């Protein structure tokens, strides 16, 4: 063992964990396993203390390597910690965003439900109101249909020439209405038929029976052509040849009274269908005086200006004054009213006659205006 090189000997052994060693000497590159002898073990044990025999530079390098490795690990650890903190902050931010979105979603859902309930409630209210209006409209339609049916029946069964007294209670004589009502006024618009008249005399005259005379008639082609042209576009415009002729020949002469200004007002009221004719109310007087006055009294006629037995009064519009009129003035006004009533019926399509029958009725009404203009009128002896 004097010449034994311990260092070279130990470098040829590879120490294993189980204290077995492999020889790495001159054996052709093969490892020789086995347990070292005590000397070798001692020699190898001595190799554990070789670090003490190493140079200080190696130890410094190893220490620098360990420190550098430790520093790198610390830097990686710090970087990992910073990254974790950033991720925690990101998670916290995302959590806040999620909570905010959930809250907004809940508020939006509640708002949508509230809006939906409000819309449904409003729709129910509107539906109920619409159904109510529909019922009211249907009721009005039924009433209007009944009125139209009654008006058609009235037109077909009652004409200005022969009014139906059962359908027109206002056609009763003023004395008869006064006996039933005692007080108050009975009203009829300008569209009413001719009211019965009295001749203003204090003594009743016997009615003479005359023989019936057949009246022949022949149609005027010019007048009929003008009527047909007017009927195609029926209106109350006096610019048409048909109405222009009637205004010139019948209406203006029939409503031409002494009081010119009031006459024009009466004509305007008749055209606008705003004229009202009322019988004069009876006062509680003794029977002898009532018979002497014949249900009326001497007053100055507002249209003619003459003192006459005025049993009726007129009113121009709803807020106008009352004007007392004599029977002759009333007959002239009612004749014009009857004409306007009939052409209004034609304009509204309520007359179910052919053109020739309507034309003859218009001529008959023109004849009434002419007769009333001349001072003739019919009285009611009932």
C-alpha positions as CSV (number, residue, x, y, z in Angstrom):
1,X,0.0,0.0,0.0
2,X,3.0,2.3,0.0
3,X,2.7,3.0,-3.7
4,X,-1.1,3.0,-3.7
5,X,-2.7,6.1,-5.2
6,X,-5.8,6.6,-3.1
7,X,-7.3,9.4,-5.2
8,X,-7.0,7.6,-8.6
9,X,-8.3,4.5,-6.9
10,X,-11.4,6.2,-5.5
11,X,-12.2,7.9,-8.8
12,X,-12.6,4.6,-10.4
13,X,-15.4,3.6,-8.1
14,X,-19.0,4.7,-8.5
15,X,-20.8,4.8,-5.2
16,X,-24.3,3.6,-5.1
17,X,-27.0,4.3,-2.5
18,X,-26.9,0.8,-1.0
19,X,-23.1,1.1,-0.2
20,X,-22.3,-1.1,-3.2
21,X,-19.7,0.1,-5.6
22,X,-18.9,-0.5,-9.2
23,X,-15.3,-0.6,-10.3
24,X,-14.4,1.5,-13.3
25,X,-10.9,0.6,-13.9
26,X,-8.9,-1.1,-16.6
27,X,-11.5,-3.8,-17.3
28,X,-12.3,-3.1,-20.9
29,X,-15.0,-0.5,-20.1
30,X,-17.1,-2.9,-18.0
31,X,-18.3,-2.2,-14.5
32,X,-17.3,-4.5,-11.7
33,X,-19.8,-4.6,-9.0
34,X,-19.2,-5.7,-5.6
35,X,-18.6,-4.6,-2.1
36,X,-15.4,-2.8,-1.4
37,X,-13.0,-4.1,1.1
38,X,-12.5,-2.4,4.2
39,X,-9.5,-0.6,2.8
40,X,-11.3,0.5,-0.3
41,X,-14.3,1.5,1.9
42,X,-11.9,3.5,4.0
43,X,-10.3,4.8,1.0
44,X,-13.7,5.8,-0.4
45,X,-14.8,7.2,2.9
46,X,-11.8,9.3,2.7
47,X,-13.0,10.6,-0.6
48,X,-15.9,12.1,1.1
49,X,-13.5,14.5,2.6
50,X,-12.1,15.4,-0.7
51,X,-14.2,18.5,-0.7
52,X,-11.9,19.6,2.0
53,X,-8.9,19.1,-0.2
54,X,-10.4,21.0,-3.1
55,X,-9.3,24.5,-4.0
56,X,-11.1,27.6,-2.6
57,X,-12.0,28.8,-6.2
58,X,-14.2,25.7,-6.7
59,X,-16.0,26.3,-3.5
60,X,-16.6,29.9,-4.4
61,X,-17.9,28.9,-7.8
62,X,-20.2,26.4,-6.3
63,X,-21.4,28.9,-3.8
64,X,-22.0,31.4,-6.6
65,X,-23.9,28.8,-8.6
66,X,-26.1,28.0,-5.5
67,X,-26.7,31.7,-4.8
68,X,-27.5,32.4,-8.5
69,X,-29.9,29.4,-8.6
70,X,-31.5,30.5,-5.4
71,X,-31.9,34.0,-6.8
72,X,-33.4,32.7,-10.0
73,X,-35.8,30.6,-8.0
74,X,-36.7,33.6,-5.8
75,X,-37.3,35.7,-8.9
76,X,-39.5,33.0,-10.4
77,X,-41.4,32.7,-7.1
78,X,-41.9,36.5,-6.9
79,X,-43.1,36.5,-10.5
80,X,-45.5,33.7,-9.8
81,X,-46.8,35.6,-6.7
82,X,-47.2,38.8,-8.8
83,X,-49.0,36.8,-11.5
84,X,-51.3,35.2,-8.8
85,X,-52.1,38.7,-7.4
86,X,-52.9,39.9,-10.9
87,X,-55.1,36.9,-11.5
88,X,-56.8,37.4,-8.1
89,X,-57.5,41.1,-9.0
90,X,-58.8,40.0,-12.4
91,X,-61.0,37.3,-10.8
92,X,-62.3,39.9,-8.3
93,X,-63.0,42.4,-11.2
94,X,-64.8,39.7,-13.2
95,X,-66.8,38.7,-10.1
96,X,-67.9,42.4,-9.7
97,X,-68.8,42.6,-13.3
98,X,-70.8,39.4,-13.0
99,X,-72.6,40.7,-9.9
100,X,-73.4,43.9,-11.7
101,X,-74.7,42.1,-14.7
102,X,-76.8,39.9,-12.6
103,X,-78.2,42.9,-10.8
104,X,-78.9,44.7,-14.0
105,X,-80.5,41.6,-15.5
106,X,-82.8,41.3,-12.4
107,X,-83.7,45.0,-12.7
108,X,-84.4,44.7,-16.4
109,X,-86.5,41.6,-15.9
110,X,-88.5,43.3,-13.2
111,X,-88.9,46.4,-15.4
112,X,-90.0,44.2,-18.3
113,X,-92.5,42.3,-16.2
114,X,-93.9,45.6,-14.8
115,X,-94.1,47.1,-18.3
116,X,-95.8,44.0,-19.6
117,X,-98.4,44.1,-16.7
118,X,-98.9,47.8,-17.4
119,X,-99.5,47.1,-21.1
120,X,-101.9,44.3,-20.4
121,X,-103.8,46.5,-17.9
122,X,-104.0,49.4,-20.4
123,X,-105.1,47.0,-23.1
124,X,-107.8,45.6,-20.8
125,X,-109.0,49.1,-20.0
126,X,-109.0,50.1,-23.7
127,X,-110.8,46.9,-24.6
128,X,-113.4,47.5,-22.0
129,X,-113.9,51.2,-23.2
130,X,-114.0,50.0,-26.8
131,X,-116.6,47.4,-26.0
132,X,-118.6,50.0,-24.1
133,X,-118.4,52.4,-27.0
134,X,-119.4,49.6,-29.4
135,X,-122.5,48.8,-27.3
136,X,-123.4,52.5,-27.2
137,X,-122.8,52.8,-31.0
138,X,-124.9,49.7,-31.7
139,X,-127.7,51.2,-29.5
140,X,-127.5,54.5,-31.4
141,X,-127.5,52.6,-34.7
142,X,-130.6,50.7,-33.6
143,X,-132.3,53.9,-32.6
144,X,-131.3,55.6,-35.9
145,X,-132.5,52.7,-37.9
146,X,-135.8,52.8,-36.0
147,X,-136.0,56.5,-36.7
148,X,-135.2,56.1,-40.4
149,X,-137.8,53.3,-40.6
150,X,-140.4,55.5,-38.9
151,X,-139.4,58.5,-41.1
152,X,-139.8,56.4,-44.3
153,X,-143.2,55.2,-43.1
154,X,-144.1,58.8,-42.4
155,X,-142.9,60.0,-45.8
156,X,-144.8,57.2,-47.5
157,X,-148.0,57.6,-45.5
158,X,-148.0,61.4,-45.0
159,X,-147.3,64.2,-47.5
160,X,-147.7,67.9,-47.2
161,X,-150.9,67.7,-49.2
162,X,-152.5,65.0,-46.9
163,X,-150.7,64.9,-43.6
164,X,-151.3,62.0,-41.2
165,X,-152.8,63.6,-38.1
166,X,-152.2,60.6,-35.9
167,X,-148.5,60.8,-36.7
168,X,-148.6,64.6,-36.2
169,X,-150.4,65.6,-33.1
170,X,-149.3,69.2,-33.6
171,X,-151.7,69.4,-36.6
172,X,-154.7,69.5,-34.2
173,X,-156.4,72.9,-33.9
174,X,-155.1,75.4,-31.3
175,X,-158.4,75.4,-29.5
176,X,-158.4,71.6,-29.2
177,X,-154.9,71.6,-27.8
178,X,-155.7,74.4,-25.5
179,X,-158.7,72.5,-24.1
180,X,-156.5,69.5,-23.3
181,X,-153.4,71.3,-22.1
182,X,-154.9,74.6,-20.7
183,X,-151.4,76.2,-20.6
184,X,-148.1,76.1,-22.6
185,X,-147.1,76.1,-26.2
186,X,-146.9,73.5,-28.8
187,X,-143.9,73.8,-31.2
188,X,-143.4,72.6,-34.8
189,X,-140.3,73.3,-36.9
190,X,-140.4,74.6,-40.5
191,X,-140.2,71.1,-41.7
192,X,-143.7,70.4,-40.5
193,X,-146.7,70.1,-42.8
194,X,-149.3,72.8,-43.2
195,X,-151.2,73.5,-39.9
196,X,-155.0,73.9,-39.9
197,X,-156.1,77.5,-40.2
198,X,-159.1,79.6,-39.2
199,X,-160.2,82.6,-41.3
200,X,-160.3,85.0,-38.4
201,X,-164.1,85.5,-38.5
202,X,-166.2,85.5,-35.3
203,X,-169.1,83.5,-36.8
204,X,-168.8,80.0,-38.1
205,X,-169.8,79.8,-41.8
206,X,-171.5,76.8,-43.3
207,X,-169.4,74.8,-45.7
208,X,-171.0,74.5,-49.1
209,X,-170.8,71.2,-50.9
210,X,-169.5,71.7,-54.4
211,X,-169.4,69.3,-57.2
212,X,-166.1,67.5,-57.9
213,X,-164.4,68.8,-61.0
214,X,-161.8,66.7,-62.7
215,X,-158.6,68.6,-63.2
216,X,-156.5,67.9,-66.2
217,X,-152.8,68.5,-66.3
218,X,-150.0,68.5,-68.8
219,X,-146.2,68.3,-68.1
220,X,-144.0,71.2,-69.1
221,X,-141.0,69.7,-70.8
222,X,-138.7,72.6,-69.9
223,X,-139.5,72.5,-66.2
224,X,-139.3,68.7,-66.1
225,X,-135.8,68.8,-67.8
226,X,-134.6,71.4,-65.2
227,X,-136.0,69.1,-62.4
228,X,-134.2,66.1,-63.8
229,X,-130.9,68.0,-64.0
230,X,-131.3,69.1,-60.4
231,X,-132.2,65.6,-59.2
232,X,-129.0,64.1,-60.5
233,X,-127.1,66.2,-58.0
234,X,-129.8,67.3,-55.6
235,X,-128.8,70.2,-53.3
236,X,-130.2,73.4,-51.9
237,X,-128.0,75.6,-54.0
238,X,-130.1,78.2,-55.7
239,X,-127.6,78.5,-58.5
240,X,-129.3,75.6,-60.3
241,X,-131.9,76.5,-63.0
242,X,-134.6,74.5,-61.2
243,X,-134.3,76.3,-57.8
244,X,-133.4,79.6,-59.4
245,X,-136.7,79.6,-61.2
246,X,-138.7,78.6,-58.1
247,X,-137.0,81.3,-56.0
248,X,-137.8,83.9,-58.7
249,X,-141.4,82.8,-59.4
250,X,-142.6,81.4,-56.1
251,X,-140.5,81.7,-52.9
252,X,-139.5,85.4,-53.1
253,X,-143.0,86.6,-54.0
254,X,-144.6,84.3,-51.4
255,X,-142.3,85.7,-48.6
256,X,-142.5,89.3,-49.7
257,X,-144.2,91.1,-46.9
258,X,-144.6,94.8,-45.9
259,X,-141.8,94.5,-43.3
260,X,-138.9,93.8,-45.8
261,X,-136.2,93.3,-43.2
262,X,-138.2,90.8,-41.2
263,X,-139.2,89.1,-44.5
264,X,-135.6,88.5,-45.4
265,X,-134.9,87.1,-41.9
266,X,-137.9,84.7,-42.3
267,X,-136.6,83.5,-45.7
268,X,-133.1,82.8,-44.2
269,X,-134.6,81.0,-41.3
270,X,-136.7,78.8,-43.6
271,X,-133.7,78.0,-45.8
272,X,-131.7,77.1,-42.7
273,X,-134.5,75.1,-41.2
274,X,-134.4,77.1,-38.0
275,X,-137.9,78.7,-38.1
276,X,-140.3,77.7,-35.4
277,X,-144.1,78.3,-35.5
278,X,-146.1,78.0,-32.3
279,X,-149.7,78.5,-31.5
280,X,-150.4,81.2,-29.0
281,X,-151.2,79.9,-25.5
282,X,-154.7,80.4,-24.2
283,X,-155.3,82.3,-21.0
284,X,-158.0,81.4,-18.5
285,X,-160.9,83.6,-19.7
286,X,-164.6,83.1,-19.4
287,X,-166.3,81.0,-22.0
288,X,-168.2,83.9,-23.6
289,X,-165.0,85.9,-24.1
290,X,-163.1,82.9,-25.4
291,X,-165.8,82.3,-28.0
292,X,-165.7,85.9,-29.0
293,X,-161.9,85.9,-29.4
294,X,-162.0,82.6,-31.2
295,X,-159.0,81.3,-29.2
296,X,-156.9,84.3,-30.1
297,X,-156.8,88.0,-30.0
298,X,-156.3,91.1,-32.1
299,X,-152.7,91.9,-32.5
300,X,-150.6,93.6,-35.1
301,X,-149.1,91.1,-37.5
302,X,-145.3,91.4,-37.5
303,X,-145.0,90.8,-41.2
304,X,-148.0,92.7,-42.7
305,X,-148.2,95.4,-40.0
306,X,-152.0,95.1,-39.9
307,X,-154.1,94.3,-36.8
308,X,-155.3,90.8,-37.3
309,X,-156.4,87.8,-35.2
310,X,-153.0,86.4,-34.5
311,X,-153.2,82.8,-33.2
312,X,-149.6,81.9,-34.0
313,X,-146.2,83.3,-33.5
314,X,-142.8,82.6,-35.1
315,X,-139.3,82.4,-33.7
316,X,-136.2,82.8,-35.9
317,X,-133.6,80.4,-34.4
318,X,-133.3,79.1,-30.8
319,X,-132.5,82.5,-29.2
320,X,-134.6,84.9,-31.3
321,X,-137.6,86.9,-30.3
322,X,-141.2,85.9,-30.9
323,X,-143.2,87.6,-33.7
324,X,-147.0,87.3,-33.8
325,X,-148.4,86.6,-37.3
326,X,-151.8,86.4,-38.9
327,X,-153.3,83.3,-40.5
328,X,-152.6,84.6,-44.0
329,X,-148.9,85.2,-43.2
330,X,-148.7,81.8,-41.6
331,X,-150.2,80.1,-44.6
332,X,-147.6,81.7,-46.9
333,X,-144.7,80.7,-44.6
334,X,-145.9,77.1,-44.2
335,X,-146.4,76.7,-48.0
336,X,-142.7,77.6,-48.5
337,X,-141.7,75.3,-45.6
338,X,-143.6,72.4,-47.1
339,X,-141.7,72.9,-50.4
340,X,-138.3,73.0,-48.6
341,X,-139.3,69.9,-46.6
342,X,-140.1,67.9,-49.7
343,X,-136.9,68.8,-51.6
344,X,-134.9,68.0,-48.5
345,X,-136.6,64.5,-48.5
346,X,-135.6,64.1,-52.1
347,X,-132.0,65.2,-51.4
348,X,-131.7,62.7,-48.5
349,X,-133.1,59.9,-50.6
350,X,-136.2,59.4,-48.5
351,X,-138.8,59.7,-51.3
352,X,-139.5,56.3,-53.0
353,X,-141.3,57.7,-56.1
354,X,-140.2,57.9,-59.7
355,X,-139.1,61.2,-61.2
356,X,-142.4,62.0,-62.7
357,X,-144.4,61.6,-59.5
358,X,-141.8,63.7,-57.6
359,X,-142.1,66.4,-60.3
360,X,-145.9,66.6,-60.0
361,X,-145.6,66.8,-56.2
362,X,-143.1,69.7,-56.6
363,X,-145.6,71.5,-58.9
364,X,-148.4,70.9,-56.4
365,X,-146.3,72.6,-53.7
366,X,-145.5,75.5,-56.1
367,X,-149.2,75.8,-56.6
368,X,-149.8,76.1,-52.9
369,X,-147.2,78.8,-52.6
370,X,-148.9,80.7,-55.5
371,X,-152.4,80.3,-53.9
372,X,-151.1,81.4,-50.4
373,X,-149.3,84.4,-52.0
374,X,-152.7,85.5,-53.5
375,X,-154.2,85.4,-50.0
376,X,-156.1,82.1,-50.0
377,X,-155.6,79.7,-47.2
378,X,-157.5,76.7,-45.6
379,X,-159.0,76.9,-42.1
380,X,-159.8,74.1,-39.7
381,X,-163.4,74.1,-38.4
382,X,-162.7,71.3,-35.9
